[in-house]
């Protein structure tokens, strides 16, 4: 179970960094694609820089990694929110997040698929969001995250015969820089949101990592096309986020 190479977008901070550490601890080779190099990266993490909002840069990094590695796991974790109300939402927001959340995933997956098919094994995983079900101020974000779910289900159908599974994790509120960019760290608003979740707390990167590792396991080959909400119960209904 150590002869694996995992590529994680946004693997240098937050959920991506926690997942990278966990995979490195299992003896896997892990490649992070991010806009910046992390100075505090764990030993053994291969860091590659690219702006996934740029289709040309995405294509270049995809080909570079595919030429040097036989990728077995691809986790599309990178994301941004661009929050605003309907009146302030712009078509440019939709275009940017469609490229980041969907277009980049497609380009990278296309580069890694030949090696996965040749091996007869692969794991493709998306980090979506509970916001795919709808959330205030999330016009572009929720639309593109919901798109991940539809795209993953389509890919699951096309790739199952090759031993490649495609699944989605949809986190609820998780204590990361993205979260604190919307809700101030340690604020009354943060405490109120935690109290309103059925489990009574906010998520941590480790909560999401455990879910990713479940789907990433080679023994999880009978599960594909699924979306797992790791959200403290926020997806059940009745909890405004």
ZAVEXVO-593651 format. One line per 2 residues: number of its first residue (from 1); their letters; for each residue y, z, x of N, C-alpha, C. Coordinates in steps of 0.02 Angstrom, whole numbers, plus 50000, padded with zeros to 5 digits. Each point is the difference from the previous one (the first is absolute). Layout:
BEGIN
NUM) A) Y Z X Y Z X Y Z X ~ ...
This chain:
BEGIN
1) XX) 49940 50000 50041 50060 50000 49959 50063 50000 50042 ~ 49995 49985 50065 50060 50000 50041 50021 49930 50022
3) XX) 49959 49950 49985 50016 49932 50022 50046 49967 49949 ~ 50056 50031 49987 50047 49975 49950 50070 49993 50031
5) XX) 50036 49950 49975 50070 49992 50018 50040 49998 49935 ~ 50044 50048 49992 50042 50005 49940 50071 49982 50016
7) XX) 50030 49959 49958 50071 49983 50004 50035 50035 49943 ~ 50051 50039 50016 50038 50037 49949 50073 49979 50005
9) XX) 50027 49972 49947 50072 49987 50000 50037 50066 49987 ~ 50054 50011 50037 50035 50063 49994 49958 50058 50024
11) XX) 49961 49988 50053 49955 50051 50025 50031 50049 50049 ~ 50066 49999 50005 50033 50043 50049 50035 50060 49969
13) XX) 49998 50008 49934 50030 50059 49970 49971 50012 49930 ~ 50011 50060 49975 49979 50017 49932 49926 49992 49988
15) XX) 49983 49971 49943 49930 49990 49981 49964 49957 50052 ~ 50033 49947 50022 49968 49955 50048 49982 50035 50065
17) XX) 50044 50043 50024 49987 50036 50063 49943 50049 49991 ~ 49998 50034 49943 49946 50048 49988 49933 49963 49996
19) XX) 49998 49944 49967 49939 49960 49996 49980 49974 50068 ~ 50048 49977 50040 49984 49976 50067 49968 50054 50042
21) XX) 50027 50061 49997 49970 50055 50039 49929 50013 49978 ~ 49988 50000 49934 49933 50014 49975 49950 49947 50022
23) XX) 50021 49937 50001 49955 49947 50021 49989 50002 50075 ~ 50052 50016 50038 49991 50008 50072 49951 50056 50016
25) XX) 50003 50054 49962 49955 50056 50011 49927 49980 49987 ~ 49990 49949 49960 49933 49975 49987 49976 49950 50052
27) XX) 50043 49987 50049 49981 49955 50053 50015 49927 49987 ~ 50039 49986 49948 50018 49932 49984 50059 49978 50043
29) XX) 50006 49935 50011 50061 49973 50029 50050 49988 49943 ~ 50061 50022 50009 50050 49995 49947 50062 49965 50026
31) XX) 50023 49951 49962 50061 49963 50015 50051 50014 49946 ~ 50059 50021 50020 50055 50011 49952 50051 49944 50006
33) XX) 50019 49973 49943 50055 49951 49998 50060 50034 49968 ~ 50054 50005 50036 50060 50033 49973 50062 49969 50032
35) XX) 50057 50015 49973 50061 49972 50027 50019 50032 50066 ~ 49979 50063 50011 50019 50036 50060 49940 50034 50031
37) XX) 50003 50011 50065 49949 50038 50035 50011 50074 49988 ~ 49947 50036 49986 50004 50073 49991 49989 50034 50067
39) XX) 50046 50043 50019 49994 50034 50064 49946 50054 49998 ~ 49985 50026 49941 49951 50055 49994 49933 49975 49974
41) XX) 49984 49937 50011 49938 49971 49975 49940 50033 50033 ~ 49944 50006 49964 49941 50030 50030 49971 49956 50055
43) XX) 49966 50031 50046 49969 49964 50056 49950 49949 49973 ~ 50005 49939 50026 49953 49948 49981 50025 49953 49947
45) XX) 50055 50017 49967 50027 49957 49948 50034 49939 50032 ~ 49979 49941 49980 50033 49939 50023 50058 49984 49953
47) XX) 50060 49997 50026 50059 49988 49959 50026 49929 50011 ~ 50010 49965 49945 50027 49932 50001 50062 50000 49955
49) XX) 50054 49971 50023 50061 49999 49961 50008 49934 49964 ~ 50022 50004 49937 50015 49941 49960 50037 50022 49938
51) XX) 50045 49959 49976 50034 50011 49937 49963 49961 49946 ~ 49963 50035 49958 49959 49967 49950 50040 49972 49942
53) XX) 50066 50014 50000 50044 49967 49951 50013 49927 50020 ~ 49983 49983 50062 50011 49934 50027 49933 49962 50000
55) XX) 49992 49948 49958 49936 49965 49997 49978 49970 50066 ~ 50047 49973 50039 49982 49970 50064 49975 50053 50049
57) XX) 50034 50057 50003 49979 50054 50044 49932 50027 49979 ~ 49989 50003 49935 49935 50024 49974 49944 49953 50021
59) XX) 50012 49935 49993 49949 49951 50019 49984 50004 50075 ~ 50052 50010 50041 49990 50004 50072 49958 50061 50019
61) XX) 50016 50058 49972 49962 50060 50018 49929 49996 49973 ~ 49991 49969 49942 49933 49992 49972 49956 49960 50047
63) XX) 50026 49944 50024 49962 49957 50045 49987 50034 50067 ~ 50048 50038 50025 49992 50035 50063 49943 50051 49996
65) XX) 50001 50041 49947 49948 50051 49993 49932 49969 49989 ~ 49997 49949 49957 49936 49967 49985 49970 49967 50062
67) XX) 50043 49977 50045 49975 49968 50061 49971 50051 50050 ~ 50023 50062 49995 49979 50050 50049 49949 50050 49973
69) XX) 49991 50003 49934 49957 50051 49971 49957 49971 49943 ~ 49941 50026 49993 49957 49986 49943 50014 50055 49948
71) XX) 50046 49988 49956 50023 50052 49953 49948 50012 49946 ~ 49982 50062 49990 49953 50019 49947 50034 50033 49940
73) XX) 50056 50033 50013 50036 50036 49947 50074 49980 50002 ~ 50026 49983 49942 50072 49986 49996 50028 50043 49944
75) XX) 50048 50042 50019 50032 50045 49952 50074 49983 49996 ~ 50020 49974 49942 50071 49981 49992 50036 50060 49970
77) XX) 50032 50037 50044 50032 50063 49983 50076 49996 50001 ~ 50029 49955 50039 50073 49997 50008 50034 49987 49933
79) XX) 50056 50033 49989 50037 49988 49938 50068 50032 50001 ~ 50044 49974 49960 50065 50030 49988 50013 49999 49924
81) XX) 50050 50037 49978 50008 50011 49928 50058 49960 49970 ~ 50058 49998 50030 50060 49967 49972 50013 50023 49928
83) XX) 50013 50064 49990 50009 50026 49931 50068 49981 49971 ~ 50000 49982 49937 50062 49990 49963 49984 49990 49926
85) XX) 50050 50013 49958 49992 49989 49928 50002 49925 49985 ~ 49980 49981 49940 49996 49930 49981 50065 49963 50014
87) XX) 50056 50032 49982 50065 49967 50008 50015 49981 50072 ~ 49971 50038 50047 50014 49988 50070 49945 49964 50037
89) XX) 49944 49987 49967 49944 49965 50032 50019 49927 50011 ~ 49974 49971 50054 50017 49931 50019 49937 49960 50011
91) XX) 50003 49935 49987 49942 49957 50017 49982 50005 50074 ~ 50049 50013 50044 49985 50007 50071 49953 50059 50013
93) XX) 50007 50054 49960 49955 50057 50007 49929 49979 49986 ~ 49991 49962 49946 49933 49976 49982 49971 49956 50055
95) XX) 50041 49956 50027 49976 49955 50052 49980 50038 50063 ~ 50041 50050 50019 49985 50038 50061 49936 50040 49993
97) XX) 49992 50035 49943 49941 50042 49993 49938 49959 49985 ~ 50008 49942 49969 49943 49955 49992 49974 49977 50067
99) XX) 50045 49984 50046 49979 49980 50068 49967 50059 50036 ~ 50031 50058 49998 49974 50058 50037 49933 50024 49972
101) XX) 49997 50010 49934 49942 50031 49970 49943 49950 49985 ~ 50018 49937 49989 49949 49951 49981 49993 49943 50050
103) XX) 50056 49968 50018 49998 49943 50045 49972 50019 50069 ~ 50022 50056 50027 49975 50022 50065 49926 50016 49997
105) XX) 49979 50030 49945 49929 50016 49991 49958 49936 50000 ~ 50024 49949 49966 49964 49937 49997 49995 49968 50069
107) XX) 50056 49996 50035 50000 49968 50066 49954 50036 50049 ~ 50003 50066 50002 49958 50038 50045 49926 49995 49981
109) XX) 49986 50005 49936 49930 49994 49978 49971 49932 50017 ~ 50038 49948 49990 49975 49933 50017 49982 49994 50073
111) XX) 50038 50034 50043 49985 49997 50072 49938 50040 50018 ~ 49987 50055 49964 49944 50044 50017 49934 49980 49966
113) XX) 50004 49960 49948 49940 49984 49961 49945 49965 50039 ~ 50016 49952 50044 49944 49966 50035 49954 50049 50037
115) XX) 50028 50050 50033 49959 50048 50036 49960 50043 49952 ~ 50031 50020 49945 49964 50040 49950 49942 49961 49970
117) XX) 50013 49937 49983 49947 49959 49970 49943 49987 50050 ~ 50017 49989 50062 49949 49988 50051 49956 50062 50009
119) XX) 50029 50058 49992 49963 50063 50008 49963 50019 49937 ~ 50022 49973 49944 49970 50019 49936 50021 50069 49978
121) XX) 50058 50021 50023 50025 50067 49984 50076 50001 50007 ~ 50032 50035 49954 50072 50010 50005 50024 50048 49947
123) XX) 50055 50033 50016 50033 50045 49952 50074 49982 49999 ~ 50025 49980 49941 50071 49986 49991 50026 50051 49950
125) XX) 50052 50036 50020 50026 50055 49960 50076 49994 49993 ~ 50023 50015 49940 50071 49999 49985 50025 50070 49985
127) XX) 50060 50015 50025 50035 50061 49979 50051 49980 49948 ~ 49983 50008 49937 50045 49982 49945 50040 50062 49980
129) XX) 50003 50016 49937 50040 50057 49977 49986 50014 49927 ~ 50005 50063 49981 49997 50017 49930 50056 49965 49962
131) XX) 50054 49982 50036 50055 49965 49969 49980 49931 49973 ~ 49942 49975 50018 49975 49938 49970 49994 50007 49924
133) XX) 49994 50061 49976 49997 50012 49927 50069 50005 49969 ~ 50052 49998 50043 50069 50006 49976 50033 50063 50025
135) XX) 50062 49993 50022 50040 50057 50023 50073 49980 49998 ~ 50043 50046 49981 50071 49986 49998 50025 49979 50069
137) XX) 50046 49954 50001 50033 49973 50060 49953 49962 50046 ~ 49944 49976 49975 49951 49968 50044 49984 49928 49979
139) XX) 50050 49961 49978 49987 49933 49976 49960 49958 50050 ~ 50026 49992 50060 49966 49958 50049 49938 50034 50029
141) XX) 50006 50065 50011 49945 50037 50030 49939 50002 49954 ~ 50010 50019 49937 49943 50004 49955 49969 49931 49987
143) XX) 50042 49948 49997 49974 49933 49988 49955 49978 50058 ~ 50023 50011 50062 49961 49977 50057 49938 50044 50012
145) XX) 50005 50064 49985 49942 50043 50007 49947 49985 49946 ~ 50023 49984 49940 49952 49978 49948 49968 49934 50020
147) XX) 50038 49958 50034 49973 49937 50025 49943 50011 50049 ~ 50004 50053 50040 49946 50016 50046 49934 50009 49963
149) XX) 50003 50034 49943 49939 50014 49962 49969 49936 49975 ~ 50040 49955 49973 49974 49936 49976 49972 49958 50057
151) XX) 50035 49999 50056 49977 49961 50057 49935 50028 50028 ~ 49995 50066 50004 49940 50031 50026 49939 49985 49957
153) XX) 50009 50000 49934 49945 49985 49955 49977 49927 50008 ~ 50047 49956 50010 49983 49929 50012 49962 49992 50065
155) XX) 50026 50031 50053 49967 49994 50065 49930 50032 49998 ~ 49993 50054 49963 49935 50033 49995 49948 49952 49972
157) XX) 50019 49961 49951 49954 49952 49971 49982 49945 50050 ~ 50049 49977 50038 49988 49945 50047 49961 50022 50062
159) XX) 50006 50062 50020 49974 50021 50065 49936 50042 49996 ~ 49980 50021 49941 49942 50044 49994 49937 49970 50031
161) XX) 49990 49935 49992 49940 49969 50027 49998 50000 50076 ~ 50056 50014 50031 50003 50002 50073 49995 50071 50028
163) XX) 49986 50049 49957 49996 50069 50023 50067 50032 50011 ~ 50052 49971 49971 50069 50025 50009 50023 50031 49934
165) XX) 50019 50063 50002 50026 50033 49941 50076 50004 50004 ~ 50031 50003 49941 50073 50003 49995 50017 50053 49948
167) XX) 50035 50051 50021 50017 50055 49955 50072 50024 50011 ~ 50024 50039 49953 50070 50021 49999 50004 50076 49992
169) XX) 50041 50031 50040 50020 50070 49990 50070 49999 49970 ~ 50011 50038 49947 50065 50003 49968 50025 50073 50002
171) XX) 50037 50018 50052 50023 50069 50006 50054 50017 49950 ~ 50002 50064 49983 50057 50027 49964 50051 50026 50050
173) XX) 50041 50049 49982 50051 50025 50046 49968 50033 50061 ~ 50015 49973 50059 49970 50025 50063 50057 50018 50047
175) XX) 49994 50055 50035 50052 50025 50044 50004 49958 50064 ~ 50039 49947 49997 50012 49955 50057 50074 49984 50003
177) XX) 50020 49964 50052 50070 49981 50007 50023 49957 49941 ~ 49956 49957 49974 50019 49959 49942 50017 50045 49940
179) XX) 49959 50051 49989 50013 50047 49945 50065 50036 50010 ~ 50010 50026 50061 50061 50038 50013 50062 49955 50004
181) XX) 49990 49935 50004 50057 49955 49995 50027 49995 49929 ~ 49959 50022 49952 50020 49999 49929 50016 50070 49975
183) XX) 49958 50048 50020 50007 50069 49978 50011 50044 50062 ~ 50055 50038 50004 50015 50039 50060 49944 50051 50016
185) XX) 49983 50003 50063 49947 50045 50023 50019 50073 49986 ~ 49954 50036 49969 50011 50071 49986 50047 50014 49942
187) XX) 50017 49948 49962 50050 50008 49946 49968 50028 49937 ~ 50043 50020 49953 49977 50022 49935 49966 49942 49963
189) XX) 50024 49940 50011 49970 49941 49969 49928 49991 50024 ~ 49988 50011 50064 49932 49995 50028 49955 50053 49968
191) XX) 50024 50061 49995 49960 50054 49971 49986 49987 49926 ~ 50049 49973 49964 49991 49986 49930 49946 49947 49989
193) XX) 50002 49948 50041 49951 49947 49995 49930 50027 50014 ~ 49993 50041 50051 49935 50029 50015 49973 50041 49941
195) XX) 50044 50038 49969 49980 50043 49944 49978 49959 49939 ~ 50028 49940 49993 49983 49959 49942 49935 49961 50007
197) XX) 49975 49994 50062 49936 49967 50009 49943 50045 49976 ~ 49949 49972 49969 49944 50041 49976 49970 50046 50053
199) XX) 49995 49976 50062 49970 50042 50053 50049 50051 50028 ~ 50064 49994 49983 50049 50049 50021 50026 49994 50070
201) XX) 49988 49944 50032 50026 49990 50068 50009 49926 50013 ~ 50038 49985 50052 50009 49931 50023 49944 49982 50049
203) XX) 49989 49935 50009 49947 49978 50044 50021 50003 50073 ~ 49950 49996 50043 50011 49996 50072 49968 49936 50026
205) XX) 50021 49976 50059 49967 49942 50028 49924 50008 50006 ~ 49978 50061 50015 49928 50012 50007 49963 49987 49935
207) XX) 50031 50014 49943 49969 49986 49935 49985 49925 49993 ~ 50046 49959 50023 49991 49928 49994 49951 49973 50052
209) XX) 50003 50029 50060 49954 49980 50053 49928 50009 49978 ~ 49984 50056 49968 49932 50013 49978 49975 49946 49952
211) XX) 50045 49977 49957 49981 49947 49953 49988 49934 50036 ~ 50044 49983 50047 49990 49939 50039 49934 50002 50039
213) XX) 49985 50056 50030 49938 50005 50039 49938 49992 49956 ~ 50004 50022 49938 49944 49990 49954 49987 49926 49990
215) XX) 50051 49961 49983 49991 49929 49989 49984 49963 50065 ~ 50024 50025 50057 49990 49967 50064 49929 50007 50027
217) XX) 49964 50049 49975 49934 50015 50025 49952 49941 49989 ~ 49958 49984 50048 49952 49946 49991 49951 50012 49943
219) XX) 49990 50063 49981 49955 50016 49945 50032 49991 49931 ~ 50064 49981 49999 50035 49991 49936 49998 49927 49976
221) XX) 49948 49965 50018 49996 49928 49986 49988 49982 49928 ~ 49985 50049 49956 49988 49985 49929 50062 50013 49958
223) XX) 50057 50010 50034 50063 50013 49965 50050 49948 50022 ~ 50024 49960 49953 50051 49950 50017 50042 49983 49939
225) XX) 50061 49980 50013 50046 49982 49946 50028 50060 49962 ~ 49995 50059 50029 50019 50061 49965 50068 50027 50023
227) XX) 50033 50036 49956 50062 50035 50016 49990 50074 49988 ~ 50010 50040 50052 49993 50072 49996 50069 50032 50003
229) XX) 50019 50034 49946 50065 50034 49998 49991 50069 50031 ~ 50032 50010 50057 50000 50064 50035 50069 50029 49989
231) XX) 50009 50033 49944 50068 50012 49975 50010 50069 49969 ~ 49954 50044 50009 50008 50067 49971 50000 50001 49925
233) XX) 49974 49947 49969 49998 49996 49928 50059 49963 49969 ~ 50045 49974 50041 50060 49967 49973 49984 49937 49962
235) XX) 49942 49969 50013 49983 49938 49965 49970 50011 49931 ~ 49985 50063 49983 49968 50015 49937 50047 49987 49942
237) XX) 50064 50013 50010 50050 49990 49948 50037 50064 49986 ~ 50060 49993 49974 50040 50057 49982 50036 50034 50057
239) XX) 49998 49970 50060 50035 50029 50058 50051 49949 50024 ~ 50064 50006 49981 50050 49952 50024 50012 50009 50074
241) X) 49996 49945 50037 50010 50002 50073 50065 49964 50017
